[in-house]
Amino acid sequence: MNVQKFDLYLEPQNLTELYSLTAEWGSRARIIAGGTDLLVRLKQRTCKPEVLISLKKVKELNEILSKDDGVSIGAAVKLSDLIASPVISEDYPLLVEAALKVGAYQHRSMGTLGGNLCLETRCLYFNQSEFLRESLSVCLKAGGTVCHAVNAQKCFAVYSGDTAPALLALGAKVRIGSLSGERWEELRNIYTGAALNPISLKDGEVLTGVFIGKESAKAGGAYSKLAERISTDFPSLGVAASITLSDRKICQRASLALTAAGPAPFLVEEARNLVGAEQLTEALLEPILKEANKLAVMVKNKTINTGYRRAMIKKMVPAALEMAWEKAMGIKGGCCCNE
Ligand SMILES: Cc1cc2nc3c(=O)[nH]c(=O)nc-3n(C[C@H](O)[C@H](O)[C@H](O)COP(=O)(O)OP(=O)(O)OC[C@H]3O[C@@H](n4cnc5c(N)ncnc54)[C@H](O)[C@@H]3O)c2cc1C
């Protein structure tokens, strides 16, 4: 399958050039980072930009900078470099655990953190070749009038990135840049919650970096992933948990985030009520599970059965929280296995 033709491939050398080009080309251009998702979409004709603007040569976007209060990661840092970074693996093992579960080695060695966070929503009916897509009437996400997953006039495509829930659980912020300046946003704010236009960045804006505040030495994190093929597949559900304990082993901070359970990754706010607890109990887990289930939107648009995916929330949420808690206690060093 050939890549959809485009007119120009541009390689800005610095942020000023990048912002000028994104402003000049607006909606006619697409940012290309590692291209591991975008190139597949160009082949499948689900995206038809006239211009590709690469982030490869912009030095500022390719650095990991350790700071007194945390770490700053350029949007174009490759997942494999993130995984290999001593700073990240030492201080933010939850991010490494999630990044290691992205696709196969080849995807991680080309794919970037920014590209992972800015993934388009996916659907069994949309992410197909043009030929297969058109064997049914064109779906809503591809410009038609109906979502085939639910046979209704609302799109239900799913955000399916692995690193977003880990970064949400870690309370990360993202930097957005454009010709009009730069600003920091909570990561959650870049997701609109609308499957048709899932990322809130405006034309001309680029996600330039991620900042994660310093983690306590008594923090533990875990990422649990459900996928059809463990070796290389998008999540059909992903659960990230982060727990910080005090010296007296009392929970000081708790967060939980899900991916592949709707058009945006999301935080389960109930998890904060674990603060003050000495251990995870059924009674504490119950409202967390209730909220996770309420927020999860699951319809027939993944290969894994919808009922099974929903049932796995009940298994994976406690598993991730328990694993994170044990790591915070210093009991376990491993990672949550793929389900
Ligand atoms: C077979 C296969 C398996 C995969 N499995 C997984 C998986 O298990 N988990 C997973 O999370 N992903 C998976 N992926 C998707 C992809 O490989 C990763 O998500 C990767 O991290 C994407 O990064 P990239 O740099 O290649 O993004 P690109 O393909 O370059 O870009 C992706 C999207 O983000 C936009 N974009 C990129 N960078 C920026 C930026 N800085 N600012 C604004 N917009 C930007 C692009 O315009 C594009 O729309 C898989 C892909 C394939 C083909």
The ligand as a Tripos MOL2 file, in Angstrom:
@<TRIPOS>MOLECULE
LIG
   53    58     1     0     0
SMALL
NO_CHARGES

@<TRIPOS>ATOM
      1 C1          1.5370   -2.2700   14.7260 C.3       1 LIG1
      2 C2          1.4650   -1.0840   15.6470 C.ar      1 LIG1
      3 C3          1.3510   -1.3130   17.0190 C.ar      1 LIG1
      4 C4          1.2730   -0.2320   17.8960 C.ar      1 LIG1
      5 N1          1.1110   -0.4920   19.2220 N.ar      1 LIG1
      6 C5          0.9790    0.5430   20.0850 C.ar      1 LIG1
      7 C6          0.7910    0.2810   21.4600 C.ar      1 LIG1
      8 O1          0.7750   -0.8590   21.9290 O.2       1 LIG1
      9 N2          0.6070    1.3400   22.2940 N.ar      1 LIG1
     10 C7          0.6340    2.6310   21.8410 C.ar      1 LIG1
     11 O2          0.4670    3.5470   22.6570 O.2       1 LIG1
     12 N3          0.8480    2.9080   20.5390 N.ar      1 LIG1
     13 C8          1.0310    1.9050   19.6460 C.ar      1 LIG1
     14 N4          1.2540    2.1620   18.3150 N.ar      1 LIG1
     15 C9          1.2350    3.5420   17.8320 C.3       1 LIG1
     16 C10         2.5860    4.2720   17.7660 C.3       1 LIG1
     17 O3          3.6180    3.4080   17.3390 O.3       1 LIG1
     18 C11         2.9900    4.8870   19.1120 C.3       1 LIG1
     19 O4          1.8540    5.4460   19.7360 O.3       1 LIG1
     20 C12         4.0520    5.9730   18.9640 C.3       1 LIG1
     21 O5          4.4920    6.3880   20.2310 O.3       1 LIG1
     22 C13         3.5720    7.1940   18.1990 C.3       1 LIG1
     23 O6          4.6270    8.1310   18.2080 O.3       1 LIG1
     24 P1          5.1960    8.7210   16.8260 P.3       1 LIG1
     25 O7          6.2670    9.6540   17.1920 O.co2     1 LIG1
     26 O8          5.5590    7.6430   15.8830 O.co2     1 LIG1
     27 O9          3.8970    9.5090   16.3170 O.3       1 LIG1
     28 P2          3.5530    9.9840   14.8390 P.3       1 LIG1
     29 O10         3.0480    8.8190   14.0650 O.co2     1 LIG1
     30 O11         4.6360   10.7730   14.2530 O.co2     1 LIG1
     31 O12         2.3420   10.9710   15.1910 O.3       1 LIG1
     32 C14         1.1380   10.5220   15.7630 C.3       1 LIG1
     33 C15         0.1250   11.6680   15.7870 C.3       1 LIG1
     34 O13         0.5200   12.6500   16.7120 O.3       1 LIG1
     35 C16         0.7250   13.9140   16.0640 C.3       1 LIG1
     36 N5          1.9110   14.4660   16.7240 N.ar      1 LIG1
     37 C17         3.1070   13.8380   16.8850 C.ar      1 LIG1
     38 N6          3.9130   14.5750   17.6550 N.ar      1 LIG1
     39 C18         3.2330   15.6930   17.9650 C.ar      1 LIG1
     40 C19         3.5540   16.8500   18.7360 C.ar      1 LIG1
     41 N7          4.7400   16.9750   19.3480 N.pl3     1 LIG1
     42 N8          2.6280   17.8270   18.8350 N.ar      1 LIG1
     43 C20         1.4110   17.6990   18.2380 C.ar      1 LIG1
     44 N9          1.0580   16.6360   17.5040 N.ar      1 LIG1
     45 C21         1.9520   15.6420   17.3660 C.ar      1 LIG1
     46 C22         0.8880   13.5900   14.5980 C.3       1 LIG1
     47 O14         0.5000   14.6580   13.7680 O.3       1 LIG1
     48 C23        -0.0220   12.3940   14.4660 C.3       1 LIG1
     49 O15        -1.3590   12.8010   14.3320 O.3       1 LIG1
     50 C24         1.3540    1.0920   17.4040 C.ar      1 LIG1
     51 C25         1.5210    1.3160   16.0180 C.ar      1 LIG1
     52 C26         1.5660    0.2510   15.1590 C.ar      1 LIG1
     53 C27         1.7230    0.5200   13.6890 C.3       1 LIG1
@<TRIPOS>BOND
     1     1     2 1
     2     2     3 ar
     3     2    52 ar
     4     3     4 ar
     5     4     5 ar
     6     4    50 ar
     7     5     6 ar
     8     6     7 ar
     9     6    13 1
    10     7     8 2
    11     7     9 ar
    12     9    10 ar
    13    10    11 2
    14    10    12 ar
    15    12    13 ar
    16    13    14 ar
    17    14    15 1
    18    14    50 ar
    19    15    16 1
    20    16    17 1
    21    16    18 1
    22    18    19 1
    23    18    20 1
    24    20    21 1
    25    20    22 1
    26    22    23 1
    27    23    24 1
    28    24    25 2
    29    24    26 1
    30    24    27 1
    31    27    28 1
    32    28    29 2
    33    28    30 1
    34    28    31 1
    35    31    32 1
    36    32    33 1
    37    33    34 1
    38    33    48 1
    39    34    35 1
    40    35    36 1
    41    35    46 1
    42    36    37 ar
    43    36    45 ar
    44    37    38 ar
    45    38    39 ar
    46    39    40 ar
    47    39    45 ar
    48    40    41 1
    49    40    42 ar
    50    42    43 ar
    51    43    44 ar
    52    44    45 ar
    53    46    47 1
    54    46    48 1
    55    48    49 1
    56    50    51 ar
    57    51    52 ar
    58    52    53 1
@<TRIPOS>SUBSTRUCTURE
     1 LIG1         1 GROUP 0 **** ****
